[in-house]
């Protein structure tokens, strides 16, 4: 089995789908690994390091020739994947909801495409979950970037010249990114509070030493979404939450928003009117900027000043930590393939009825097969 590792061509993409560690592990399974020259450069991995791990290096045409598995970070253009073996597996973050034409192209090219971002959130798939691994880094980096943009210190400092008050950080949305943001802000000495529509997260917030800000005694909460994600809220809940947030956000120095609902635009959490109540010089990091943003007026990958508040649209912060994000992403891919690897066949065997396979397989046999894309 030949495994091809692509050099990423998407603008701003700095990650790599393999690292020397996973190359060695694939070679240990009996696979041949071919890495496109320069694939790891942005993640500080040289071609020599890949070669020392057992990979061959070459052009895209060279590495794709006869490849049975193609690994990528961002979904590549289907036109640039010629040369793979019939029925080759394409595995990476393929953005099936936003790139339907590309998915159709993968099917037309005879590729079996697997979108790792649709990995089911079940126990045996945790080590394969790219959203969790990348969100963890994004939550950390959001706090670091907020500290860089904020014109004051984070921790309380008592000096002969007077006392510096701690920064007040408010995290909205307590998934993987939110929890890491809470932990990082606490380590940096900030006074941290957080909120979420899922009642189960209250205990998690408190366990990290932050104050939980929750709407109480409101009927019609529908925030407990499937697979650990948040779902839609009732109108009554939205109104109560807006009132609670308005009273709290005016006192905050830094706000980090992380709320996403799979397959839908990001929910609006902070309005222009709420921004106007914040102190000039305050900072908001919107991690949902790529899906429309949680903050009114936010622009993806831009810093916008609104009412004196710095609003930073952070669509993919994991890219700004390419060495670590590549390492975690590459291990996610290896963990997926190795879980299904058949030593006798020398290749992965992916049963159609398996929950993981069914959850992430987009195309097979020249057709789009995923139920979420069938229409």
C-alpha positions in Angstrom: 0.0 0.0 0.0 1.4 3.3 -1.1 0.5 6.4 1.0 0.9 9.8 -0.6 1.2 12.9 1.6 0.2 16.1 -0.2 1.8 19.5 0.1 -1.0 21.9 1.0 -2.0 24.5 -1.6 -4.8 26.3 0.1 -4.0 30.0 0.9 -2.7 30.4 4.5 -2.6 26.6 5.1 0.6 25.9 7.1 -0.1 22.4 8.3 1.0 19.0 7.0 -1.0 15.7 7.1 2.0 13.7 8.3 5.0 14.1 10.6 8.1 11.9 10.7 6.6 10.0 13.7 3.5 8.9 11.8 5.6 8.1 8.7 7.7 5.7 10.8 4.5 4.1 12.1 3.0 3.7 8.6 6.2 2.1 7.4 6.0 -0.2 10.5 2.6 -1.4 9.2 4.2 -2.3 5.9 3.2 0.7 3.9 5.3 2.8 1.5 5.0 6.5 2.2 5.7 9.1 -0.4 5.8 12.8 0.6 5.5 15.7 -1.8 8.7 17.7 -1.6 8.3 20.7 0.7 5.1 19.4 2.3 6.4 20.0 5.8 8.3 23.3 5.3 5.6 25.5 6.9 5.4 23.2 9.9 9.2 23.2 10.3 9.7 19.7 9.0 12.4 19.2 6.4 12.4 16.8 3.5 15.5 15.2 5.1 13.5 14.4 8.3 10.8 12.7 6.2 13.4 10.7 4.3 15.1 9.7 7.6 11.8 8.4 8.8 11.5 6.1 5.7 9.5 8.2 3.2 10.4 8.8 -0.4 10.2 12.4 -1.7 9.0 13.6 -5.1 6.7 15.8 -7.1 3.0 15.5 -6.8 2.8 13.4 -9.9 5.5 11.1 -8.5 3.9 10.6 -5.1 0.3 10.1 -6.5 1.4 7.4 -9.0 -0.2 4.2 -7.8 -1.1 5.6 -4.4 -3.9 3.8 -2.6 -4.2 6.4 0.2 -3.9 10.1 -0.2 -3.5 12.2 3.0 -4.2 15.9 3.1 -5.2 18.7 5.6 -7.5 20.9 3.4 -9.4 19.2 0.6 -7.4 19.5 -2.6 -8.8 20.4 -6.0 -10.0 17.1 -7.6 -8.2 18.0 -10.9 -4.8 17.8 -9.1 -5.3 14.2 -7.9 -4.7 12.2 -11.1 -2.5 9.1 -10.9 -3.8 7.4 -7.8 -4.8 3.8 -7.7 -8.5 2.9 -8.6 -10.6 3.5 -5.5 -7.9 5.3 -3.7 -8.8 6.7 -0.3 -8.6 10.5 0.1 -8.5 11.4 3.8 -8.5 14.9 5.4 -10.6 17.9 6.3 -12.6 18.1 3.1 -15.3 20.6 4.1 -18.1 18.7 2.5 -20.8 21.1 3.5 -19.0 24.1 1.9 -17.3 22.4 -1.1 -20.1 20.2 -2.7 -18.6 20.6 -6.2 -15.2 19.2 -4.9 -17.0 16.3 -3.3 -18.7 15.6 -6.7 -15.3 15.8 -8.3 -13.8 13.2 -5.9 -16.7 10.9 -6.8 -16.2 11.5 -10.5 -12.5 10.7 -10.1 -13.3 7.4 -8.5 -11.9 8.4 -5.1 -13.3 7.2 -1.8 -13.3 10.5 0.1 -13.3 10.6 3.9 -14.1 13.9 5.8 -12.3 13.7 9.1 -14.3 16.7 10.5 -17.4 14.6 10.5 -15.9 12.0 12.8 -18.6 10.7 15.2 -18.1 11.8 18.7 -17.9 8.4 20.3 -15.4 7.0 22.7 -13.4 4.9 20.3 -13.1 7.7 17.9 -11.7 10.3 20.3 -8.1 9.8 19.2 -9.2 10.4 15.6 -11.2 13.6 16.2 -9.5 16.4 14.3 -12.0 19.0 15.5 -11.1 18.4 19.1 -7.3 18.3 18.5 -7.3 21.5 16.5 -9.9 23.3 18.7 -7.7 22.7 21.7 -4.9 24.6 20.1 -7.2 27.3 18.9 -8.6 27.9 22.4 -5.1 28.4 23.7 -4.0 30.6 20.9 -7.1 32.8 21.2 -6.1 33.8 24.7 -2.5 34.4 23.7 -3.7 36.6 20.8 -6.1 38.4 23.1 -3.3 39.2 25.5 -1.2 40.5 22.6 -4.0 42.8 21.5 -5.0 43.9 25.0 -3.1 47.0 26.2 -3.0 45.8 29.8 -1.6 43.0 31.9 -3.5 39.8 32.6 -2.6 39.0 36.2 -3.1 41.0 39.3 0.1 42.8 40.3 0.8 44.5 43.6 3.7 47.0 43.3 5.1 49.9 45.2 3.5 52.1 42.6 0.1 50.7 43.0 -2.0 47.6 42.2 -2.8 46.4 38.7 -6.2 44.7 38.5 -6.5 41.4 36.8 -8.1 41.2 33.3 -11.6 40.0 33.2 -12.1 37.3 30.5 -15.5 36.0 29.4 -15.7 32.8 27.4 -18.9 32.1 25.4 -19.2 28.5 24.3 -17.6 25.8 26.4 -16.6 23.1 24.0 -13.0 21.9 23.6 -11.8 25.4 22.5 -13.7 27.1 25.2 -12.4 24.9 28.0 -8.8 25.4 26.8 -9.4 29.1 26.7 -10.6 29.1 30.3 -7.7 27.0 31.4 -5.1 29.2 29.6 -6.6 32.5 30.8 -6.6 31.2 34.4 -3.0 30.2 34.1 -2.2 33.7 32.9 -3.8 35.2 36.0 -7.1 36.5 34.6 -10.4 36.6 36.3 -12.4 34.2 34.2 -16.2 33.6 33.6 -17.9 31.5 31.0 -21.3 30.5 29.7 -22.9 27.9 27.4 -26.4 26.8 26.5 -25.6 23.2 27.6 -26.3 22.8 31.3 -23.8 19.9 31.5 -20.9 22.4 31.0 -21.6 24.3 34.2 -19.6 21.8 36.3 -16.8 21.8 33.8 -16.5 25.5 34.0 -16.4 25.5 37.8 -13.8 22.7 37.8 -11.4 24.9 36.0 -11.8 27.7 38.6 -14.0 30.0 36.5 -17.4 31.5 37.3 -20.3 29.9 35.4 -22.8 32.5 34.0 -26.0 30.6 33.2 -29.7 31.4 32.4 -31.8 29.8 35.2 -35.4 28.7 35.3 -36.3 29.3 31.6 -38.4 26.7 29.8 -37.7 25.5 26.3 -34.0 25.1 26.4 -32.9 23.0 23.5 -29.2 23.5 23.9 -28.2 19.8 24.4 -27.3 19.0 20.8 -26.3 15.6 19.4 -22.8 14.4 19.6 -21.7 16.9 22.2 -22.5 19.9 20.0 -24.8 22.7 20.9 -28.2 22.8 19.3 -30.7 25.6 18.7 -32.2 27.5 21.7 -35.8 28.4 22.2 -36.8 32.1 21.6 -37.5 32.5 25.3 -34.0 31.2 26.1 -32.4 33.5 23.6 -34.1 36.5 25.1 -33.1 35.6 28.6 -29.5 34.8 27.6 -29.2 38.2 25.7 -30.3 40.0 28.8 -27.9 38.1 31.0 -25.0 38.6 28.6 -25.7 42.3 28.2 -25.3 42.9 31.9 -22.2 40.8 32.2 -20.3 41.7 29.0 -20.2 45.4 29.9 -17.8 44.6 32.7 -15.4 42.4 30.7 -12.0 43.2 29.2 -11.7 40.3 26.9 -14.4 38.1 25.4 -13.7 34.8 23.5 -16.6 33.4 21.5 -16.5 29.8 20.2 -20.1 28.8 19.5 -20.8 26.7 16.4 -23.8 24.6 15.3 -22.8 21.9 12.7 -24.3 22.6 9.3 -25.6 26.1 10.2 -24.3 29.6 10.4 -22.7 30.5 13.7 -25.2 31.8 16.2 -25.1 35.5 17.0 -24.0 35.9 20.6 -22.8 39.6 20.8 -24.8 42.4 19.2 -23.6 45.8 18.1 -25.5 47.3 21.1 -23.7 45.0 23.5 -20.3 45.9 21.9 -21.2 49.6 22.6 -21.4 48.9 26.3 -17.8 47.5 26.5 -14.9 49.7 27.6 -12.8 51.1 24.8 -9.6 49.0 24.4 -11.5 45.7 25.2 -10.8 42.7 22.9 -13.1 40.1 21.4 -11.7 37.0 19.7 -14.4 35.4 17.5 -13.4 31.8 16.8 -16.6 31.2 14.7 -15.6 33.9 12.2 -15.3 31.4 9.4 -18.9 30.4 9.8 -20.3 33.9 9.9 -19.2 34.9 13.3 -20.7 35.1 16.8 -20.1 38.8 16.9 -22.0 41.4 14.9 -19.6 43.2 12.6 -16.9 40.6 12.8 -14.9 40.0 9.6 -13.0 36.7 9.1 -9.3 37.0 9.5 -9.5 40.7 10.1 -9.2 43.0 13.1 -12.2 45.4 13.1 -12.5 48.2 15.7 -16.2 48.7 16.7 -17.1 51.3 19.3 -13.5 51.2 20.4 -13.5 47.4 20.9 -11.0 45.3 18.9 -13.0 42.5 17.3 -10.6 39.8 15.8 -12.2 37.3 13.5 -10.1 34.1 13.9 -11.3 31.5 11.4 -8.6 28.9 11.9 -6.1 29.7 14.7 -4.7 26.2 14.6 -2.8 27.2 11.4 -0.8 29.7 13.4 0.7 26.9 15.5 1.7 24.7 12.5 4.2 22.4 14.2 1.9 21.3 17.0 -1.3 21.4 14.9 0.4 19.2 12.2 1.5 16.7 14.8 -1.9 16.3 16.3 -3.7 16.2 12.9 -1.2 13.6 11.6 -1.8 11.4 14.7 -5.5 11.7 14.2 -5.1 10.4 10.6 -2.8 7.6 11.7 -5.1 6.5 14.5 -8.0 6.3 12.1 -6.2 4.2 9.5 -4.3 2.0 12.0 -7.6 1.1 13.8 -8.8 -0.5 10.5 -5.5 -1.8 9.3 -5.5 -5.5 8.2 -1.9 -6.9 8.4 -2.7 -9.8 6.1 -4.1 -7.4 3.4 -1.5 -4.8 4.1 -4.1 -2.1 3.9 -7.0 -0.7 5.8 -10.3 -2.6 5.7 -13.2 -0.2 6.1 -16.6 -1.9 6.7 -19.6 0.1 5.3 -21.6 -0.7 8.4 -19.0 0.6 10.9 -20.2 3.7 12.7 -17.0 5.6 12.1 -16.8 4.7 8.4 -20.4 5.5 7.8 -20.0 8.9 9.6 -17.1 10.2 7.5 -17.3 8.4 4.1 -18.5 10.9 1.5 -17.9 9.0 -1.8 -17.6 5.4 -2.9 -17.7 3.6 -6.2 -18.0 6.8 -8.1 -21.0 8.1 -6.2 -21.8 10.4 -3.2 -22.9 8.0 -0.5 -23.2 10.1 2.7 -26.7 10.6 3.9 -26.1 14.3 4.7 -25.2 14.9 1.1 -27.6 12.6 -0.6 -30.1 15.3 -1.4 
